[in-house]
Amino acid sequence: MLKSGSTIGILGGGQLGRMMAASAAQLGYKCIVYAPEKDSVAAQVCNDFFANKYDDGPAIAAFAQQCDVVTWEFENVPVAPLTPIADRMAPHPRALETAQDRLAEKRFVEGLGGRCAAYQKVDSTHDLISATDRIGAPGILKTRRDGYDGKGQWRINSGRDAEGLNVPDVPTIYEGFVEFFAEFSVILVRGKDGEIRFWDSAQNVHTDGILATSTLPASAQVAAQLDEARKLAGDVAAALNYVGVLTCEFFATHEGPIFNEMAPRVHNSGHWTIEGAATSQFENHIRAICGLPLGDTATIAPRIVMENVIGKDAAKALDALQEADAHVHLYGKNQARDGRKMGHITRIGRD
Ligand code: AMP
């Protein structure tokens, strides 16, 4: 168990790190952020920061020297410089290795009995045409690495689109389009002793590939798929000997849950847990990596809606404070670019 006053290192400087640091501070820990930019929104609320590139091995080693445990909030950190400090990390970087490559991730999940959308590895226009022939269209071409919030994705509506598309010069994967009736995520926390706790699953709505809202309770049709999805997510965590919060995103289809992707970290669709659960995803992540007892994950209100504040909408986000049960979070970002997550609002329904 990490004693209070110890130092937690966070790789990544975004809002997830910012909210993680707030929970760490509540428990008496100090945080140091490691991110390439000097003015990261996580560093604004931390004790110290390293502004270095993620592939700078000596800087990563110097950072880890100052930390009792190192975790991450950003999953595209290269794994090689983390290998020498893996013993000090929670979760172990093997989780990053699996999650960073959509192909490796799908094979791993299928190996555990999970179902994914039909997919094929694509490295050329020829591969893409053969993938659309085999899997059919519509579908989505995705970069295998570094994609987030719908970036690095191209919708393919017909085989003709495939012929016309200049396949990007990076490894990609073609996925058949899943006819889902809802999207949901399973968020769990796993302790050092292997104990797993799940939060209730929100029903997620995405707009232009970006999460727009997470609503609880999820519909009865989604709730009927949770046992199967939780079983898979729990198996993923156990197979990785995972410590901390892990998220698996699913499509709810008439044939049952289809695994979309995992995020080996706290997740946007779990922001509602700050006010809506007995223990938030951020606090339980800190508890898990510090070897503290896990907190209760129970939902504490009958209806909860988390809405992301995107781009220019940030300017009016504080207006929501006039509502009795609205909780506004702003991430301290200076520039309100289109599609940028600036904050979120959680509305807690008391009845
Ligand atoms: P991703 O980055 O893979 O999570 O994709 C972002 C969003 O795009 C998902 O949450 C879905 O709304 C949509 N999407 C991604 N892949 C598929 C697919 N194979 N079929 C249907 N919709 C998809």
Boltz pocket constraint, residues with backbone or C-beta under 6 A from the ligand:
constraints:
  - pocket:
      binder: B
      contacts: [[A, 117], [A, 140], [A, 147], [A, 148], [A, 149], [A, 150], [A, 175], [A, 176], [A, 177], [A, 178], [A, 179], [A, 183], [A, 206], [A, 209], [A, 210], [A, 249], [A, 260], [A, 261]]
      max_distance: 6.0
